[in-house]
Amino acid sequence: MDDTKTKANQGVRNNCVILLKVAYMDTTMRVKALALLTILVLLSTATLSNAGFISICKGSALCQYASPNAISEINTQVQALNDANTYSNGQYIACSGNICAYLQNVSGTKTAAQIKGYLREIVGRGCSKCAILPTEPGNNVATGELTINAVA
């Protein structure tokens, strides 16, 4: 038997041993083990579902020097834009000092109406200086993001 099959068989045997041990636990122990497993699964699921948003209020190291109201000021400017305006990757949408809002990795353009929604999400999450928000379903910034960050 080759090495890969041997390791696979050992893994199956180990899993069977674990299942047998759980099966022979008394009811109280099984309930406790199940409760612990449920908690671990819920915690890992919560972490994964929020993975796109954990670092939402982050930006470059220069963000620490930004006005604590930078995003609020940018939001005020954006909410005043004509909803039909369109913006593409790298185009500054609004700025507060050297902190600007712009799109990255977006396919095509986004309207000001869409950007207003993204900014409401960022403000709702409590960001004040810099932020990154995925613009497409799946929370993958590789497929599009609104960035609020320090610019040169």
C-alpha positions in Angstrom: 0.0 0.0 0.0 1.5 3.4 -0.9 2.1 6.1 1.6 -0.9 8.2 0.7 -3.4 5.3 1.2 -1.7 4.4 4.5 -2.2 8.0 5.8 -5.7 8.1 4.5 -6.6 4.8 6.3 -5.0 6.0 9.5 -7.1 9.2 9.3 -10.3 7.1 8.9 -9.3 4.9 11.8 -8.6 7.9 14.0 -12.0 9.5 13.1 -13.7 6.1 14.0 -11.9 6.0 17.3 -13.1 9.5 18.1 -16.7 8.7 17.2 -16.6 5.5 19.3 -15.3 7.5 22.3 -18.1 10.0 21.9 -20.6 7.2 21.6 -19.5 5.7 24.8 -19.6 8.9 26.8 -22.4 9.2 29.3 -25.3 11.5 28.3 -24.0 14.5 30.4 -20.6 14.3 28.8 -22.1 14.0 25.3 -24.3 17.1 25.9 -21.3 19.1 27.1 -19.2 18.0 24.2 -22.0 18.9 21.8 -22.5 22.3 23.4 -18.7 23.0 23.2 -18.6 21.9 19.6 -21.7 24.1 18.8 -20.0 27.1 20.4 -16.8 26.6 18.4 -18.7 26.2 15.2 -20.8 29.4 15.9 -17.7 31.4 16.8 -15.8 30.3 13.6 -18.9 31.0 11.5 -19.3 34.5 13.0 -15.6 35.1 12.3 -15.9 34.0 8.7 -19.1 35.9 8.0 -17.5 39.1 9.3 -14.2 38.5 7.7 -14.8 41.2 5.0 -15.7 43.7 7.7 -13.2 43.1 10.5 -10.7 45.6 9.1 -13.3 48.0 7.5 -12.1 51.1 9.4 -8.4 50.7 8.4 -6.2 52.4 5.9 -2.6 53.4 5.5 -0.5 54.5 8.5 -1.2 58.1 7.5 -4.9 57.7 8.5 -3.9 58.2 12.2 -3.1 61.8 11.4 -6.5 62.4 9.6 -9.3 64.5 11.0 -11.5 62.4 13.3 -14.4 63.7 11.1 -12.9 62.9 7.7 -15.4 60.3 6.8 -18.3 62.4 8.0 -17.1 65.3 5.9 -16.7 63.1 2.9 -20.1 61.6 3.4 -21.6 65.1 3.5 -20.0 65.9 0.1 -21.1 62.6 -1.4 -24.7 62.8 -0.2 -24.9 66.2 -2.1 -23.8 64.6 -5.4 -26.2 64.0 -8.3 -27.2 60.4 -8.1 -26.6 59.9 -11.8 -22.9 60.9 -11.7 -20.6 58.0 -12.5 -17.1 57.2 -11.1 -14.5 54.7 -12.1 -11.4 53.2 -10.5 -9.0 55.7 -9.0 -11.2 58.8 -9.6 -11.4 60.9 -6.4 -15.1 61.1 -5.5 -14.7 63.5 -2.5 -11.9 64.5 -0.1 -11.3 65.9 3.4 -7.8 67.2 3.6 -5.6 64.4 2.2 -8.2 61.7 2.9 -10.2 60.8 -0.3 -12.9 58.4 -1.3 -12.3 56.4 -4.5 -13.1 53.1 -6.2 -10.6 50.2 -6.7 -10.9 46.9 -8.6 -14.4 47.9 -9.9 -15.5 46.5 -13.3 -16.9 49.6 -15.2 -18.3 52.4 -13.1 -20.5 53.0 -10.1 -23.1 55.7 -9.7 -23.2 58.4 -7.0 -26.4 56.7 -5.8 -24.5 53.4 -5.2 -21.6 55.2 -3.6 -24.0 57.0 -1.2 -25.2 53.6 0.0 -21.6 52.3 0.5 -20.8 55.4 2.5 -23.9 55.0 4.7 -22.6 51.4 5.4 -19.2 52.8 6.4 -20.6 55.5 8.6 -23.0 53.0 10.2 -20.1 50.8 11.1 -18.5 53.7 13.0 -15.5 54.5 10.8 -14.3 58.0 11.2 -10.9 58.4 9.3 -10.3 55.7 6.8 -12.2 52.6 5.5 -12.5 50.0 2.9 -15.8 48.4 1.9 -16.3 45.7 -0.7 -18.8 46.8 -3.4 -19.9 43.4 -4.7 -21.6 40.4 -3.1 -19.2 38.0 -1.4 -17.2 40.7 0.4 -14.2 40.2 -1.9 -12.3 43.5 -2.4 -10.6 41.9 -5.5 -14.0 42.4 -7.3 -14.5 46.0 -6.2 -14.2 48.3 -3.2 -14.8 51.8 -2.1 -11.7 53.0 -0.4 -11.3 56.0 1.9 -7.7 56.5 2.5 -4.8 59.0 2.6 -3.6 60.2 -0.8 -0.5 62.0 -1.8 
